[in-house]
Amino acid sequence: MIGDPDKPLGFVRVVDVSGDRVRLAFSFPREVAINRRELAEEKKTGKPPPAPTP
């Protein structure tokens, strides 16, 4: 749960765990923007993040 327990902003649930991978489900009102960190940084700076090094 994200936010006040009496008035939660939204929920994050673990849907599946398989090896070292975890699937999550997000339940938030449509007006709440949800971005992965790299997308949020791209929106903030206006340019894509550097490619990961192998």
Secondary structure, DSSP 4 states (H G I P E B T S, - for coil): -EEETTEEEEEEEEEEEETTEEEEEEE--TTS----HHHHHHHHHSSPPPPPP-
